[in-house]
Every structure is written in C-alpha cells, then in structure tokens.
C-alpha cells in the first residue's frame, strides 16, 4: 500500500445548505474534491459551468456526478428514454468538468431479473459515456430490486466487459447487509472506479430507512471500515476516499463544522490504515484539573461545597480571577468570569499528557486548532483546543507540571479530607447534534476510546450516554445527550454537568457529609426497596446506603458506589464514586433516579 495520503472527497449530500454553501464548507475543511448530488445542482441558480468555475476557484475537483437511477434491465422503449436522459446528464457533466457518473442498481418496476440484459444495456451506456470522454461506475444498492450486493454488480460489470464501465463500492451498501469484504480482493483495482464511505450504528430496521437517516462519518458508528478499506486498497485502488453520508442531523447543521468533522473522521481512518497523518496520541496519565466558570453567587456556593467535601483552597491565580481547590490528586479551578447571575458550568478541562507539545500538534493535524490565549510573561504556556460543545481542553505535563506555579500558594486551615484521590470522570451533556461529533473529537484529538452507547428512559425523555476513556483508564469522560429535547430539563437546569471524584470509601464520606450538613442529594426510599428486591446486599449494607443516600450498581466485574450533591449553580453538581473490583461503568441504571431527585430539589428551592 502506498504511504502517500489519498485524495479526500465529500458528497454534497452530506452537508446542509445550498450547493454554494456546501462547496465553501468542503473547501474550507480541506477537501480535494466533491461528489455533486443531482438535487443540489437542480436547486442551484448557478449553471453547471458556473459551478465548475466556483469549484476551481475553491481548489475543488468534481470527482463524481450522482445518482443516475433505474437504468438497466428494462424494455426497449424504456431503454430509449433512459439513453436520452443519460445524454442530457452527460451534457451537464461536461459543463461541470466531471468525467464519472454513478449508476445505482435499479429499483424500477419496469426492470426484469436478467443479468445478461443488464450487462448489455450497461455496456451500451458505457459506450455512450466513452464517446464523451466519460466513465460509468455501477453501484449495487443494498435495497436494489435484483442487484443488491457488490459481488452481483461486479459479475454484471465483468460480463459487460467495457473499459469505461467499472464498480462503485459503498461501505454502507456492503456492510449493512453483512457482506464479506474479503471478496473485494478478487476485483482488479482498475475496475474499482470509486469508493464511497459511511459508518453507521447497529440498528435493526429497514435498510433503506437506515441508509437515508442514520449514516455517520467514519469512526462514529459500528462498521469495521478499516478492514473494508484495507481490502479495497489491496486491489491497487488509487482513487479518492469519498464520504457519502445521509444523516438528518448533519443535513440540518451548520455545514462548516460538519465538514470539519467529516475531514477529521477521514484523517483518523487514514491513520488507522497506516497513512502518515499525525504523530500518535501521547499517553495520558490523568485529569490535571477541571475549571468551572462561575459568578459571585454560584462561586460562593461551589466554594462552600468544595470545603465541605474536604477540598483546600490552595492558591489564587497571579493574573486571573481563578482560585485553585485541591484534595489528593483532584484539582478544581473556580474562574469568576461569568456575568450571568447564578450560572456555573464546566468551562475547561485539562488532561495530563506525556508530551503536551505532541498532543497540541496532533490536535492541529486533526483540525482542532490551538486557541489563542493571553498570558503573563512568567505564566505557563498551556495549549488548548475547543471541543464541539465549546469546552476548552488543555494539555498539561504529567504530574502537576509548571502550571501550578501560576498560583500564589496561600491555603487556609483545611477541613479534614474525605479520601478523595483524584478525578474519576467528567460528565458533559452534549447538544443532540454534537453527540457523535464530540465522540469523534475526543477519539481523534486525544486518543480516547469510545465505549458502547447506553440508552435509558429518564423522567424527561430518552437519554443516551457513552463513556470515552484512554487505554489505561486514567482519563474518563461521560458524554450524555437527550434524543429529543423540548423545553427545559427542569426549572433553571440546562444540560446538567458534573465532576465525579474518586473516593476510597464513599459510605464513610457520605456519613461525614451528612454530619457536616453538606447539600447531599436525597434519594427516595422506593429506590432502596427496589434495590433490596433485585440484589441481596444484606441488611447492614442496605441500611447504610439508605441512611446516606448512596447509590449502588454492580456488574460481573465489580461494584460501584456513588453519592451526589444537590445542583450547585445553574447546571453543576459533584459526585463521589468508589469503584470496587473491575467495574468500569458510570452507574447508568441509577441516572433516572438521580435526575428525578435533582428535579425535586430544584422545584423545592424555587418554591414551585
């Protein structure tokens, strides 16, 4: 396999907006070319010649015009009409500067199941195309009436035996049917005219609806694209890697960040295939800090709760209104920069990298540019990038690094700690249209690995959540999103976030918190009655859990104890967690109980 980077192409159908919007977004994201979707051109006021010039001005080639439907295996009178239609499309392609047209396997009721007739008519189309200096790429639709596998489309192309007729392979059409991509190796590379890529989640539904609404960019779904493309490249295929993704969210989102997300997905895939895309993601060793953006009111409430959790206020930043709180290896920064009364949210998180400079270079290679940052001459030079939801992500040296020197160390007499050893995970609620994008961002930029998605019915709708973690389990993020959001989650609570602190003994910590009068979230007795029915925990443990509002979960690998605070400020709460054995989850079964408890707390606080 060549080590030269392949050309990168995106179908205009992947993006929202007019054709002109889509072309501008594709060019800005660094794509080399586009597949022009016929509907996009039809809706444009610009002529094909003007679109060709627009692409040239943007540095884009027109690699494919598509789709041409329902051509083959038809009666003579239908064939005549189809050939006339084809000639008109060749006229359009000539003006566009496109020399390759995609022909989808037929779904027409006029067609018959006759491979010889299909080959004969496709050969005739290829002769017409060749006379115009063009070629035809034949694609098997997964829902094609008679031809719905790539093996079948290749048999027809081979029977037609024309140099201007080849195969288009689409990963969705192959993998959604459970096809064996290994057989791709039997197709000569020169007969593979085009390669279209899409990922997708595993869904048990009609394949046409699956394709039209739920495709994803590579790395966001469940398909084994690395093996699929490896088989394609083994044939000697030297064409572009092109994205063709039908997705309701992408086609309503701002096309510019969507195109960047698409490019990031391709670069990650290329890296997995062995292309020299970027330096490997440096090893991470933990969370360096989490920064909360607060105002005067919420900052005081959070500071009080941190003190009750046993954190010590250990320093004030030399040039910014930021105070550092520490316990064990856990560090929280309160940044008094919010101008909204009572607001509090995670503004930034920092991970410890074995090589922060390489982490920053990798981020830029993955289309996450380093954010501009003002700093004093003696302050640490920390590189950061913006996640899709706006959270700032910093890369720090392993251990405390030099950034702690930016804080004037002035600690008050600390309250006894609660056995907090560090940050276990950070939970970030994502807007629906950023959920998959965020997963891909952290995967490509920081080298985190996505865990399976869990969905559950919460008091306020269906919720999905996914953990992403580094290979050593030192850095964990939990991404959560509502499938459909209508209105507020609860009074004054918008997209709740939390920091989960690792704790040696959650039960002991919860007892201490209760004695200190800390704002521990009250869990109802019904939860513990159900816990008793489901799990034989013993009377003593169950009584301790109930008395201290501690939540419990277990799986085949271990146990998980966790206790939450009430909501602090607009959207923040803290959690203490204890992992026993090999438990690696996040207590997802308890999330609906916690959500309902937070709503009760907020309603009581507002007098509703």
Secondary structure, 3 states (H helix, E strand, C coil): CCCCCCCEEEEHHHCCCCHHHHHHHHHHCCCCEEEEEHHHHHCCCCCHHHHHHHHHHHCCEEEEEEEECCCCCCCHHHHHHHHHHHHHHHHHHHHHCCCEEEEECCCCCCCCCCHHHHHHHHHHHHHHHHHCCCEEEEECCCCCCCCCCHHHHHHHHHHHCCCCEEEEEEHHHHHCCCCCHHHHHHCCHHHEEEEEECEECCCCCCHHHHHHHHEECCCCCCCCHHHHHHHHHHCCCCCCEEECCCECCHHHCCHHHHHHHHHHHHHHHHHHCCCCCCCCCCCEEEEEEEEEEECHHHHHHHHHHHHHCCCEEEEEECCCCEEEEEECCEEEEEECCCCCCCCEEEEEEEEEECCHHHHHHHHHHCCCCCCCCCCCCCCCCCEEEECCCCCEEEEEECCCCCHHHHEEECCCCCCCCCCEEEEEEEEEECCHHHHHHHHHHHHHHHCCEECCCEEEEECCEEEEEEEEECCCCCCEEEEEEECCCCCCCECCECCCEEEEEEECCHHHHHHHHHHHCCCECCCCHHHHHHHHHHCCCCHHHHHHHHHCCCEEEECCCEEEEEEEECCECCCEEEEEEEEEECCCCCCHHHHHHHHHHHHHHHHHHHCC
